[in-house]
Amino acid sequence: MDQRREQSDKYRHRRYNRQRTDKREQQFYKSRQWEQLRQYLAGYYHGLCVYSYLVEHKIVPYYTMHHIIPVKDDWSKRFNSNCIIPLCESVHQRVEKAYREGRKKETQEQLFELLKRWRDGAGGTEKV
């Protein structure tokens, strides 16, 4: 990523975080426990966007760990590694758009299927 885009992303994230009202979620994403899980999953998935790898047959680094079931929808699943998938920025944006446009359930099913494929041998060699 070039330096200009990186600065733009940092600015966008700072502005977004200042406007958020969901303090409990903000604290969760800053927690040591979340950071440890995120790092573990990054290693397990070899730093790849699972969607890009399995669907598009491309090697693309992940950008974010996406909660397939959003934390605000089910707080109890926030540390459930079976509900978290690493995605690159462009795929993450497409997924979020699908959620907003009413295709949430079918998108979630597809993402869960991708995790299953990875764990069944398409990418990973061990169970999470």
N, CA, C and O atoms as CSV, one atom per row, in Angstrom:
chain,resi,resn,atom,element,x,y,z
A,1,MET,N,N,0.858,-1.178,0.000
A,1,MET,CA,C,0.000,0.000,0.000
A,1,MET,C,C,0.899,1.234,0.000
A,1,MET,O,O,1.857,1.313,0.769
A,2,ASP,N,N,0.587,2.185,-0.857
A,2,ASP,CA,C,1.427,3.365,-0.902
A,2,ASP,C,C,1.141,4.264,0.303
A,2,ASP,O,O,0.108,4.153,0.964
A,3,GLN,N,N,2.089,5.147,0.557
A,3,GLN,CA,C,2.043,5.977,1.768
A,3,GLN,C,C,0.820,6.892,1.798
A,3,GLN,O,O,0.231,7.095,2.860
A,4,ARG,N,N,0.430,7.445,0.655
A,4,ARG,CA,C,-0.718,8.341,0.612
A,4,ARG,C,C,-2.008,7.610,1.005
A,4,ARG,O,O,-2.820,8.134,1.768
A,5,ARG,N,N,-2.183,6.409,0.480
A,5,ARG,CA,C,-3.386,5.638,0.805
A,5,ARG,C,C,-3.382,5.245,2.278
A,5,ARG,O,O,-4.417,5.283,2.944
A,6,GLU,N,N,-2.214,4.870,2.776
A,6,GLU,CA,C,-2.110,4.495,4.187
A,6,GLU,C,C,-2.503,5.655,5.089
A,6,GLU,O,O,-3.221,5.456,6.068
A,7,GLN,N,N,-2.045,6.866,4.776
A,7,GLN,CA,C,-2.406,8.050,5.556
A,7,GLN,C,C,-3.908,8.312,5.457
A,7,GLN,O,O,-4.548,8.653,6.451
A,8,SER,N,N,-4.457,8.156,4.275
A,8,SER,CA,C,-5.894,8.356,4.075
A,8,SER,C,C,-6.708,7.361,4.900
A,8,SER,O,O,-7.705,7.727,5.523
A,9,ASP,N,N,-6.275,6.101,4.899
A,9,ASP,CA,C,-6.960,5.079,5.696
A,9,ASP,C,C,-6.904,5.412,7.184
A,9,ASP,O,O,-7.905,5.272,7.888
A,10,LYS,N,N,-5.750,5.849,7.665
A,10,LYS,CA,C,-5.607,6.197,9.084
A,10,LYS,C,C,-6.547,7.343,9.448
A,10,LYS,O,O,-7.208,7.307,10.486
A,11,TYR,N,N,-6.601,8.356,8.590
A,11,TYR,CA,C,-7.474,9.497,8.841
A,11,TYR,C,C,-8.929,9.050,8.863
A,11,TYR,O,O,-9.687,9.442,9.750
A,12,ARG,N,N,-9.326,8.227,7.886
A,12,ARG,CA,C,-10.709,7.741,7.802
A,12,ARG,C,C,-11.074,6.939,9.047
A,12,ARG,O,O,-12.175,7.084,9.578
A,13,HIS,N,N,-10.161,6.097,9.515
A,13,HIS,CA,C,-10.432,5.292,10.712
A,13,HIS,C,C,-10.547,6.159,11.960
A,13,HIS,O,O,-11.421,5.931,12.797
A,14,ARG,N,N,-9.672,7.149,12.088
A,14,ARG,CA,C,-9.762,8.051,13.247
A,14,ARG,C,C,-11.088,8.787,13.260
A,14,ARG,O,O,-11.742,8.876,14.299
A,15,ARG,N,N,-11.488,9.314,12.118
A,15,ARG,CA,C,-12.757,10.049,12.015
A,15,ARG,C,C,-13.939,9.125,12.331
A,15,ARG,O,O,-14.858,9.510,13.054
A,16,TYR,N,N,-13.908,7.924,11.794
A,16,TYR,CA,C,-14.976,6.946,12.038
A,16,TYR,C,C,-15.055,6.607,13.526
A,16,TYR,O,O,-16.141,6.588,14.105
A,17,ASN,N,N,-13.913,6.342,14.137
A,17,ASN,CA,C,-13.905,5.954,15.551
A,17,ASN,C,C,-14.394,7.074,16.463
A,17,ASN,O,O,-15.032,6.792,17.478
A,18,ARG,N,N,-14.119,8.323,16.137
A,18,ARG,CA,C,-14.593,9.440,16.957
A,18,ARG,C,C,-16.109,9.554,16.927
A,18,ARG,O,O,-16.712,10.004,17.901
A,19,GLN,N,N,-16.733,9.154,15.825
A,19,GLN,CA,C,-18.178,9.298,15.661
A,19,GLN,C,C,-18.962,8.105,16.191
A,19,GLN,O,O,-20.189,8.163,16.275
A,20,ARG,N,N,-18.285,7.045,16.544
A,20,ARG,CA,C,-18.977,5.840,17.009
A,20,ARG,C,C,-19.609,6.065,18.375
A,20,ARG,O,O,-19.079,6.797,19.210
A,21,THR,N,N,-20.746,5.426,18.585
A,21,THR,CA,C,-21.429,5.541,19.873
A,21,THR,C,C,-21.445,4.206,20.624
A,21,THR,O,O,-21.889,4.145,21.771
A,22,ASP,N,N,-20.972,3.161,19.996
A,22,ASP,CA,C,-20.992,1.822,20.588
A,22,ASP,C,C,-19.719,1.579,21.404
A,22,ASP,O,O,-18.800,0.896,20.952
A,23,LYS,N,N,-19.681,2.139,22.591
A,23,LYS,CA,C,-18.483,2.096,23.440
A,23,LYS,C,C,-18.071,0.675,23.804
A,23,LYS,O,O,-16.879,0.374,23.867
A,24,ARG,N,N,-19.044,-0.203,24.045
A,24,ARG,CA,C,-18.717,-1.580,24.424
A,24,ARG,C,C,-17.964,-2.272,23.287
A,24,ARG,O,O,-16.982,-2.971,23.537
A,25,GLU,N,N,-18.404,-2.088,22.060
A,25,GLU,CA,C,-17.706,-2.674,20.909
A,25,GLU,C,C,-16.318,-2.076,20.755
A,25,GLU,O,O,-15.360,-2.797,20.476
A,26,GLN,N,N,-16.202,-0.781,20.933
A,26,GLN,CA,C,-14.898,-0.136,20.818
A,26,GLN,C,C,-13.916,-0.728,21.830
A,26,GLN,O,O,-12.762,-1.003,21.500
A,27,GLN,N,N,-14.380,-0.918,23.048
A,27,GLN,CA,C,-13.519,-1.511,24.082
A,27,GLN,C,C,-13.132,-2.942,23.714
A,27,GLN,O,O,-11.992,-3.355,23.927
A,28,PHE,N,N,-14.073,-3.689,23.168
A,28,PHE,CA,C,-13.789,-5.055,22.748
A,28,PHE,C,C,-12.665,-5.073,21.724
A,28,PHE,O,O,-11.715,-5.842,21.864
A,29,TYR,N,N,-12.758,-4.235,20.694
A,29,TYR,CA,C,-11.753,-4.239,19.631
A,29,TYR,C,C,-10.390,-3.718,20.092
A,29,TYR,O,O,-9.394,-3.890,19.390
A,30,LYS,N,N,-10.340,-3.091,21.251
A,30,LYS,CA,C,-9.069,-2.645,21.819
A,30,LYS,C,C,-8.523,-3.635,22.842
A,30,LYS,O,O,-7.417,-3.448,23.349
A,31,SER,N,N,-9.276,-4.675,23.151
A,31,SER,CA,C,-8.894,-5.594,24.222
A,31,SER,C,C,-7.719,-6.482,23.834
A,31,SER,O,O,-7.512,-6.797,22.662
A,32,ARG,N,N,-6.979,-6.864,24.819
A,32,ARG,CA,C,-5.827,-7.760,24.629
A,32,ARG,C,C,-6.300,-9.123,24.119
A,32,ARG,O,O,-5.655,-9.737,23.270
A,33,GLN,N,N,-7.423,-9.580,24.645
A,33,GLN,CA,C,-7.963,-10.875,24.247
A,33,GLN,C,C,-8.304,-10.888,22.750
A,33,GLN,O,O,-7.996,-11.859,22.059
A,34,TRP,N,N,-8.936,-9.822,22.245
A,34,TRP,CA,C,-9.251,-9.737,20.830
A,34,TRP,C,C,-7.971,-9.678,20.000
A,34,TRP,O,O,-7.865,-10.348,18.972
A,35,GLU,N,N,-7.007,-8.885,20.438
A,35,GLU,CA,C,-5.753,-8.758,19.690
A,35,GLU,C,C,-5.042,-10.111,19.593
A,35,GLU,O,O,-4.490,-10.448,18.545
A,36,GLN,N,N,-5.054,-10.875,20.667
A,36,GLN,CA,C,-4.429,-12.196,20.642
A,36,GLN,C,C,-5.154,-13.140,19.683
A,36,GLN,O,O,-4.515,-13.870,18.926
A,37,LEU,N,N,-6.478,-13.124,19.716
A,37,LEU,CA,C,-7.246,-13.975,18.815
A,37,LEU,C,C,-7.018,-13.549,17.370
A,37,LEU,O,O,-6.841,-14.397,16.495
A,38,ARG,N,N,-7.022,-12.263,17.115
A,38,ARG,CA,C,-6.806,-11.744,15.766
A,38,ARG,C,C,-5.442,-12.189,15.229
A,38,ARG,O,O,-5.330,-12.609,14.078
A,39,GLN,N,N,-4.421,-12.094,16.060
A,39,GLN,CA,C,-3.079,-12.513,15.645
A,39,GLN,C,C,-3.021,-14.017,15.393
A,39,GLN,O,O,-2.404,-14.468,14.428
A,40,TYR,N,N,-3.665,-14.787,16.262
A,40,TYR,CA,C,-3.699,-16.236,16.070
A,40,TYR,C,C,-4.367,-16.577,14.736
A,40,TYR,O,O,-3.843,-17.380,13.964
A,41,LEU,N,N,-5.525,-15.963,14.467
A,41,LEU,CA,C,-6.251,-16.245,13.233
A,41,LEU,C,C,-5.465,-15.786,12.005
A,41,LEU,O,O,-5.508,-16.444,10.965
A,42,ALA,N,N,-4.757,-14.682,12.111
A,42,ALA,CA,C,-3.930,-14.220,10.987
A,42,ALA,C,C,-2.900,-15.291,10.638
A,42,ALA,O,O,-2.648,-15.548,9.460
A,43,GLY,N,N,-2.315,-15.907,11.634
A,43,GLY,CA,C,-1.363,-16.982,11.394
A,43,GLY,C,C,-2.028,-18.223,10.833
A,43,GLY,O,O,-1.525,-18.832,9.889
A,44,TYR,N,N,-3.158,-18.596,11.412
A,44,TYR,CA,C,-3.872,-19.792,10.976
A,44,TYR,C,C,-4.260,-19.696,9.500
A,44,TYR,O,O,-4.177,-20.681,8.766
A,45,TYR,N,N,-4.680,-18.513,9.075
A,45,TYR,CA,C,-5.091,-18.308,7.691
A,45,TYR,C,C,-3.946,-17.778,6.824
A,45,TYR,O,O,-4.177,-17.313,5.708
A,46,HIS,N,N,-2.731,-17.847,7.327
A,46,HIS,CA,C,-1.525,-17.466,6.582
A,46,HIS,C,C,-1.578,-16.026,6.079
A,46,HIS,O,O,-0.958,-15.694,5.068
A,47,GLY,N,N,-2.319,-15.172,6.787
A,47,GLY,CA,C,-2.408,-13.764,6.420
A,47,GLY,C,C,-3.194,-13.500,5.146
A,47,GLY,O,O,-3.093,-12.421,4.561
A,48,LEU,N,N,-3.977,-14.483,4.716
A,48,LEU,CA,C,-4.701,-14.360,3.444
A,48,LEU,C,C,-6.162,-13.978,3.622
A,48,LEU,O,O,-6.769,-14.234,4.662
A,49,CYS,N,N,-6.709,-13.361,2.585
A,49,CYS,CA,C,-8.150,-13.169,2.469
A,49,CYS,C,C,-8.699,-14.510,2.002
A,49,CYS,O,O,-8.405,-14.949,0.890
A,50,VAL,N,N,-9.484,-15.154,2.833
A,50,VAL,CA,C,-9.996,-16.490,2.521
A,50,VAL,C,C,-10.893,-16.464,1.291
A,50,VAL,O,O,-10.826,-17.375,0.466
A,51,TYR,N,N,-11.720,-15.453,1.152
A,51,TYR,CA,C,-12.603,-15.344,-0.007
A,51,TYR,C,C,-11.788,-15.253,-1.294
A,51,TYR,O,O,-12.046,-15.987,-2.249
A,52,SER,N,N,-10.815,-14.360,-1.319
A,52,SER,CA,C,-9.998,-14.194,-2.528
A,52,SER,C,C,-9.288,-15.496,-2.884
A,52,SER,O,O,-9.202,-15.861,-4.057
A,53,TYR,N,N,-8.789,-16.182,-1.887
A,53,TYR,CA,C,-8.043,-17.412,-2.121
A,53,TYR,C,C,-8.936,-18.531,-2.654
A,53,TYR,O,O,-8.594,-19.184,-3.640
A,54,LEU,N,N,-10.077,-18.751,-2.006
A,54,LEU,CA,C,-10.916,-19.893,-2.361
A,54,LEU,C,C,-11.886,-19.624,-3.509
A,54,LEU,O,O,-12.210,-20.543,-4.261
A,55,VAL,N,N,-12.349,-18.403,-3.658
A,55,VAL,CA,C,-13.352,-18.092,-4.691
A,55,VAL,C,C,-12.696,-17.522,-5.946
A,55,VAL,O,O,-12.999,-17.941,-7.063
A,56,GLU,N,N,-11.807,-16.575,-5.750
A,56,GLU,CA,C,-11.195,-15.890,-6.891
A,56,GLU,C,C,-9.861,-16.505,-7.299
A,56,GLU,O,O,-9.289,-16.135,-8.325
A,57,HIS,N,N,-9.367,-17.440,-6.496
A,57,HIS,CA,C,-8.092,-18.129,-6.748
A,57,HIS,C,C,-6.930,-17.142,-6.845
A,57,HIS,O,O,-6.050,-17.260,-7.698
A,58,LYS,N,N,-6.965,-16.157,-5.930
A,58,LYS,CA,C,-5.923,-15.128,-5.859
A,58,LYS,C,C,-5.324,-15.122,-4.463
A,58,LYS,O,O,-6.003,-15.409,-3.476
A,59,ILE,N,N,-4.059,-14.795,-4.399
A,59,ILE,CA,C,-3.400,-14.634,-3.108
A,59,ILE,C,C,-3.399,-13.151,-2.782
A,59,ILE,O,O,-2.661,-12.366,-3.378
A,60,VAL,N,N,-4.242,-12.783,-1.824
A,60,VAL,CA,C,-4.410,-11.386,-1.423
A,60,VAL,C,C,-4.306,-11.330,0.099
A,60,VAL,O,O,-4.980,-12.102,0.782
A,61,PRO,N,N,-3.482,-10.441,0.648
A,61,PRO,CA,C,-3.396,-10.339,2.110
A,61,PRO,C,C,-4.720,-9.849,2.701
A,61,PRO,O,O,-5.442,-9.061,2.090
A,62,TYR,N,N,-5.012,-10.338,3.904
A,62,TYR,CA,C,-6.240,-9.894,4.562
A,62,TYR,C,C,-6.049,-8.476,5.075
A,62,TYR,O,O,-4.926,-8.025,5.301
A,63,TYR,N,N,-7.156,-7.788,5.253
A,63,TYR,CA,C,-7.164,-6.420,5.771
A,63,TYR,C,C,-7.851,-6.364,7.123
A,63,TYR,O,O,-7.447,-5.606,8.005
A,64,THR,N,N,-8.895,-7.175,7.282
A,64,THR,CA,C,-9.673,-7.147,8.518
A,64,THR,C,C,-10.177,-8.539,8.859
A,64,THR,O,O,-10.380,-9.372,7.975
A,65,MET,N,N,-10.373,-8.781,10.140
A,65,MET,CA,C,-11.031,-9.992,10.603
A,65,MET,C,C,-12.514,-9.653,10.717
A,65,MET,O,O,-12.920,-8.857,11.564
A,66,HIS,N,N,-13.296,-10.257,9.870
A,66,HIS,CA,C,-14.723,-9.949,9.780
A,66,HIS,C,C,-15.532,-10.926,10.628
A,66,HIS,O,O,-15.393,-12.141,10.488
A,67,HIS,N,N,-16.372,-10.395,11.502
A,67,HIS,CA,C,-17.311,-11.223,12.259
A,67,HIS,C,C,-18.496,-11.531,11.344
A,67,HIS,O,O,-19.276,-10.641,11.004
A,68,ILE,N,N,-18.623,-12.789,10.953
A,68,ILE,CA,C,-19.707,-13.183,10.048
A,68,ILE,C,C,-21.051,-12.858,10.701
A,68,ILE,O,O,-21.958,-12.340,10.050
A,69,ILE,N,N,-21.166,-13.162,11.970
A,69,ILE,CA,C,-22.310,-12.714,12.767
A,69,ILE,C,C,-21.818,-11.485,13.518
A,69,ILE,O,O,-21.016,-11.610,14.443
A,70,PRO,N,N,-22.283,-10.298,13.136
A,70,PRO,CA,C,-21.762,-9.079,13.746
A,70,PRO,C,C,-21.856,-9.084,15.273
A,70,PRO,O,O,-22.805,-9.611,15.852
A,71,VAL,N,N,-20.864,-8.494,15.896
A,71,VAL,CA,C,-20.799,-8.415,17.356
A,71,VAL,C,C,-22.059,-7.783,17.910
A,71,VAL,O,O,-22.558,-8.218,18.948
A,72,LYS,N,N,-22.588,-6.761,17.240
A,72,LYS,CA,C,-23.803,-6.100,17.746
A,72,LYS,C,C,-25.030,-6.994,17.620
A,72,LYS,O,O,-26.025,-6.768,18.308
A,73,ASP,N,N,-24.980,-8.013,16.748
A,73,ASP,CA,C,-26.097,-8.951,16.605
A,73,ASP,C,C,-26.047,-10.066,17.646
A,73,ASP,O,O,-27.088,-10.530,18.112
A,74,ASP,N,N,-24.845,-10.495,18.009
A,74,ASP,CA,C,-24.693,-11.565,19.004
A,74,ASP,C,C,-23.363,-11.394,19.737
A,74,ASP,O,O,-22.323,-11.896,19.310
A,75,TRP,N,N,-23.433,-10.680,20.838
A,75,TRP,CA,C,-22.253,-10.368,21.639
A,75,TRP,C,C,-21.516,-11.629,22.092
A,75,TRP,O,O,-20.292,-11.613,22.220
A,76,SER,N,N,-22.238,-12.708,22.333
A,76,SER,CA,C,-21.629,-13.931,22.858
A,76,SER,C,C,-20.686,-14.597,21.843
A,76,SER,O,O,-19.875,-15.440,22.228
A,77,LYS,N,N,-20.776,-14.239,20.569
A,77,LYS,CA,C,-19.938,-14.878,19.540
A,77,LYS,C,C,-18.704,-14.049,19.176
A,77,LYS,O,O,-18.008,-14.365,18.212
A,78,ARG,N,N,-18.435,-13.002,19.934
A,78,ARG,CA,C,-17.341,-12.105,19.564
A,78,ARG,C,C,-15.973,-12.767,19.572
A,78,ARG,O,O,-15.088,-12.333,18.834
A,79,PHE,N,N,-15.766,-13.819,20.390
A,79,PHE,CA,C,-14.486,-14.522,20.425
A,79,PHE,C,C,-14.567,-15.898,19.765
A,79,PHE,O,O,-13.628,-16.687,19.868
A,80,ASN,N,N,-15.668,-16.190,19.093
A,80,ASN,CA,C,-15.848,-17.491,18.459
A,80,ASN,C,C,-15.103,-17.505,17.123
A,80,ASN,O,O,-15.541,-16.887,16.153
A,81,SER,N,N,-13.981,-18.213,17.084
A,81,SER,CA,C,-13.159,-18.222,15.873
A,81,SER,C,C,-13.865,-18.859,14.687
A,81,SER,O,O,-13.460,-18.651,13.543
A,82,ASN,N,N,-14.914,-19.631,14.942
A,82,ASN,CA,C,-15.681,-20.226,13.854
A,82,ASN,C,C,-16.638,-19.236,13.201
A,82,ASN,O,O,-17.333,-19.584,12.247
A,83,CYS,N,N,-16.679,-18.005,13.708
A,83,CYS,CA,C,-17.556,-16.957,13.167
A,83,CYS,C,C,-16.745,-15.774,12.640
A,83,CYS,O,O,-17.301,-14.708,12.376
A,84,ILE,N,N,-15.434,-15.960,12.486
A,84,ILE,CA,C,-14.551,-14.861,12.075
A,84,ILE,C,C,-13.770,-15.295,10.841
A,84,ILE,O,O,-13.195,-16.382,10.811
A,85,ILE,N,N,-13.756,-14.447,9.834
A,85,ILE,CA,C,-13.059,-14.766,8.581
A,85,ILE,C,C,-12.190,-13.574,8.170
A,85,ILE,O,O,-12.651,-12.434,8.206
A,86,PRO,N,N,-10.946,-13.828,7.782
A,86,PRO,CA,C,-10.107,-12.721,7.304
A,86,PRO,C,C,-10.472,-12.348,5.871
A,86,PRO,O,O,-10.581,-13.210,4.998
A,87,LEU,N,N,-10.658,-11.050,5.646
A,87,LEU,CA,C,-11.037,-10.552,4.320
A,87,LEU,C,C,-10.164,-9.366,3.938
A,87,LEU,O,O,-9.737,-8.596,4.799
A,88,CYS,N,N,-9.901,-9.222,2.642
A,88,CYS,CA,C,-9.225,-8.026,2.151
A,88,CYS,C,C,-10.241,-6.886,2.137
A,88,CYS,O,O,-11.439,-7.109,2.305
A,89,GLU,N,N,-9.757,-5.678,1.938
A,89,GLU,CA,C,-10.634,-4.506,2.015
A,89,GLU,C,C,-11.755,-4.560,0.978
A,89,GLU,O,O,-12.909,-4.288,1.313
A,90,SER,N,N,-11.444,-4.902,-0.266
A,90,SER,CA,C,-12.486,-4.879,-1.303
A,90,SER,C,C,-13.563,-5.932,-1.041
A,90,SER,O,O,-14.748,-5.661,-1.234
A,91,VAL,N,N,-13.172,-7.113,-0.611
A,91,VAL,CA,C,-14.158,-8.151,-0.304
A,91,VAL,C,C,-14.965,-7.745,0.922
A,91,VAL,O,O,-16.180,-7.938,0.954
A,92,HIS,N,N,-14.306,-7.186,1.927
A,92,HIS,CA,C,-15.012,-6.755,3.136
A,92,HIS,C,C,-16.074,-5.718,2.778
A,92,HIS,O,O,-17.190,-5.771,3.296
A,93,GLN,N,N,-15.740,-4.781,1.904
A,93,GLN,CA,C,-16.712,-3.773,1.486
A,93,GLN,C,C,-17.895,-4.412,0.760
A,93,GLN,O,O,-19.038,-4.000,0.959
A,94,ARG,N,N,-17.631,-5.414,-0.081
A,94,ARG,CA,C,-18.713,-6.112,-0.789
A,94,ARG,C,C,-19.610,-6.859,0.189
A,94,ARG,O,O,-20.832,-6.865,0.039
A,95,VAL,N,N,-19.000,-7.488,1.193
A,95,VAL,CA,C,-19.768,-8.232,2.194
A,95,VAL,C,C,-20.651,-7.278,2.984
A,95,VAL,O,O,-21.838,-7.545,3.173
A,96,GLU,N,N,-20.090,-6.179,3.444
A,96,GLU,CA,C,-20.873,-5.207,4.213
A,96,GLU,C,C,-22.022,-4.638,3.369
A,96,GLU,O,O,-23.117,-4.412,3.883
A,97,LYS,N,N,-21.770,-4.410,2.084
A,97,LYS,CA,C,-22.820,-3.912,1.192
A,97,LYS,C,C,-23.933,-4.951,1.054
A,97,LYS,O,O,-25.115,-4.607,1.086
A,98,ALA,N,N,-23.560,-6.203,0.904
A,98,ALA,CA,C,-24.556,-7.280,0.803
A,98,ALA,C,C,-25.395,-7.342,2.074
A,98,ALA,O,O,-26.610,-7.526,2.005
A,99,TYR,N,N,-24.754,-7.191,3.237
A,99,TYR,CA,C,-25.497,-7.183,4.500
A,99,TYR,C,C,-26.521,-6.054,4.504
A,99,TYR,O,O,-27.681,-6.264,4.860
A,100,ARG,N,N,-26.091,-4.857,4.109
A,100,ARG,CA,C,-26.985,-3.685,4.109
A,100,ARG,C,C,-28.126,-3.830,3.109
A,100,ARG,O,O,-29.223,-3.321,3.337
A,101,GLU,N,N,-27.870,-4.520,2.007
A,101,GLU,CA,C,-28.870,-4.637,0.945
A,101,GLU,C,C,-29.821,-5.816,1.130
A,101,GLU,O,O,-30.581,-6.146,0.220
A,102,GLY,N,N,-29.787,-6.448,2.291
A,102,GLY,CA,C,-30.736,-7.516,2.564
A,102,GLY,C,C,-30.290,-8.906,2.147
A,102,GLY,O,O,-31.088,-9.843,2.147
A,103,ARG,N,N,-29.033,-9.044,1.797
A,103,ARG,CA,C,-28.502,-10.360,1.421
A,103,ARG,C,C,-27.606,-10.921,2.518
A,103,ARG,O,O,-26.662,-11.664,2.251
A,104,LYS,N,N,-27.916,-10.556,3.743
A,104,LYS,CA,C,-27.082,-10.922,4.879
A,104,LYS,C,C,-27.033,-12.439,5.083
A,104,LYS,O,O,-25.951,-13.017,5.187
A,105,LYS,N,N,-28.194,-13.077,5.141
A,105,LYS,CA,C,-28.242,-14.506,5.438
A,105,LYS,C,C,-27.488,-15.328,4.397
A,105,LYS,O,O,-26.690,-16.194,4.755
A,106,GLU,N,N,-27.729,-15.070,3.124
A,106,GLU,CA,C,-27.055,-15.850,2.082
A,106,GLU,C,C,-25.556,-15.572,2.063
A,106,GLU,O,O,-24.762,-16.470,1.783
A,107,THR,N,N,-25.165,-14.334,2.359
A,107,THR,CA,C,-23.740,-13.995,2.418
A,107,THR,C,C,-23.084,-14.700,3.594
A,107,THR,O,O,-21.982,-15.234,3.465
A,108,GLN,N,N,-23.758,-14.705,4.744
A,108,GLN,CA,C,-23.222,-15.403,5.907
A,108,GLN,C,C,-23.052,-16.889,5.614
A,108,GLN,O,O,-22.036,-17.481,5.978
A,109,GLU,N,N,-24.032,-17.491,4.965
A,109,GLU,CA,C,-23.937,-18.913,4.618
A,109,GLU,C,C,-22.728,-19.177,3.732
A,109,GLU,O,O,-22.020,-20.166,3.918
A,110,GLN,N,N,-22.492,-18.292,2.769
A,110,GLN,CA,C,-21.344,-18.458,1.881
A,110,GLN,C,C,-20.035,-18.346,2.673
A,110,GLN,O,O,-19.113,-19.133,2.459
A,111,LEU,N,N,-19.952,-17.380,3.577
A,111,LEU,CA,C,-18.732,-17.199,4.361
A,111,LEU,C,C,-18.487,-18.384,5.290
A,111,LEU,O,O,-17.349,-18.829,5.444
A,112,PHE,N,N,-19.551,-18.898,5.911
A,112,PHE,CA,C,-19.393,-20.082,6.758
A,112,PHE,C,C,-18.924,-21.281,5.931
A,112,PHE,O,O,-18.103,-22.075,6.391
A,113,GLU,N,N,-19.442,-21.406,4.724
A,113,GLU,CA,C,-19.023,-22.492,3.838
A,113,GLU,C,C,-17.541,-22.362,3.468
A,113,GLU,O,O,-16.831,-23.365,3.391
A,114,LEU,N,N,-17.082,-21.147,3.242
A,114,LEU,CA,C,-15.668,-20.931,2.944
A,114,LEU,C,C,-14.789,-21.339,4.125
A,114,LEU,O,O,-13.741,-21.956,3.937
A,115,LEU,N,N,-15.213,-20.995,5.338
A,115,LEU,CA,C,-14.447,-21.416,6.522
A,115,LEU,C,C,-14.397,-22.940,6.602
A,115,LEU,O,O,-13.354,-23.516,6.912
A,116,LYS,N,N,-15.516,-23.582,6.325
A,116,LYS,CA,C,-15.564,-25.045,6.357
A,116,LYS,C,C,-14.609,-25.628,5.315
A,116,LYS,O,O,-13.862,-26.561,5.613
A,117,ARG,N,N,-14.629,-25.091,4.108
A,117,ARG,CA,C,-13.726,-25.568,3.056
A,117,ARG,C,C,-12.269,-25.413,3.468
A,117,ARG,O,O,-11.457,-26.312,3.249
A,118,TRP,N,N,-11.939,-24.272,4.064
A,118,TRP,CA,C,-10.565,-24.034,4.518
A,118,TRP,C,C,-10.165,-25.095,5.536
A,118,TRP,O,O,-9.098,-25.701,5.436
A,119,ARG,N,N,-11.026,-25.307,6.504
A,119,ARG,CA,C,-10.709,-26.255,7.580
A,119,ARG,C,C,-10.707,-27.710,7.108
A,119,ARG,O,O,-10.047,-28.567,7.697
A,120,ASP,N,N,-11.448,-27.970,6.045
A,120,ASP,CA,C,-11.489,-29.334,5.507
A,120,ASP,C,C,-10.312,-29.628,4.577
A,120,ASP,O,O,-10.231,-30.709,3.993
A,121,GLY,N,N,-9.410,-28.672,4.443
A,121,GLY,CA,C,-8.198,-28.949,3.697
A,121,GLY,C,C,-7.887,-28.039,2.544
A,121,GLY,O,O,-6.828,-28.172,1.931
A,122,ALA,N,N,-8.767,-27.121,2.224
A,122,ALA,CA,C,-8.505,-26.226,1.091
A,122,ALA,C,C,-7.423,-25.196,1.413
A,122,ALA,O,O,-6.854,-24.584,0.508
A,123,GLY,N,N,-7.145,-25.009,2.683
A,123,GLY,CA,C,-6.143,-24.011,3.043
A,123,GLY,C,C,-5.478,-24.313,4.352
A,123,GLY,O,O,-4.273,-24.116,4.508
A,124,GLY,N,N,-6.252,-24.788,5.290
A,124,GLY,CA,C,-5.717,-25.061,6.618
A,124,GLY,C,C,-5.512,-26.550,6.826
A,124,GLY,O,O,-6.073,-27.380,6.111
A,125,THR,N,N,-4.701,-26.865,7.812
A,125,THR,CA,C,-4.415,-28.271,8.087
A,125,THR,C,C,-4.856,-28.688,9.462
A,125,THR,O,O,-4.765,-29.864,9.816
A,126,GLU,N,N,-5.338,-27.737,10.250
A,126,GLU,CA,C,-5.758,-28.065,11.601
A,126,GLU,C,C,-7.089,-27.390,11.909
A,126,GLU,O,O,-7.470,-26.414,11.264
A,127,LYS,N,N,-7.773,-27.917,12.886
A,127,LYS,CA,C,-9.032,-27.316,13.316
A,127,LYS,C,C,-8.744,-26.167,14.258
A,127,LYS,O,O,-7.794,-26.218,15.040
A,128,VAL,N,N,-9.556,-25.138,14.185
A,128,VAL,CA,C,-9.416,-23.996,15.098
A,128,VAL,C,C,-10.093,-24.331,16.388
A,128,VAL,O,O,-10.103,-23.516,17.310
